[in-house]
Amino acid sequence: MRINPPSKMSFLIALILGILALVGNFVPTIPVIGVYEFWLAIAAYLVLAAGNTMKGF
């Protein structure tokens, strides 16, 4: 299996999801993001992993 660099769009999506997960963890006054912080971090990892393994994603 070849590993490719992720496209800019998949990297930006993963970055935004990761930042939302961090904000949900450190800012408890936002209840909607705080509930899903774990799943946002998992989604960011999966998007980044898909961007590395699939060409053009």
C-alpha positions, 0 to 999 in steps of 0.5 A: 500500500502506498501512502500519499500526501492528503489533498488540501481539502481533506487536510483542512476538513481534518484540521477543522474537526480536530480544532472543534474537538479541542474547543469542545474539550477545553471550553465547557460552555459550548454544550453541543460540541462538548458532547461530541468531542471524542467523535469529532477527534475520531472523525478528524483522524479517519478523514486524515487517514483516508486522505493518506491512503486514497489517492485524490481524497 
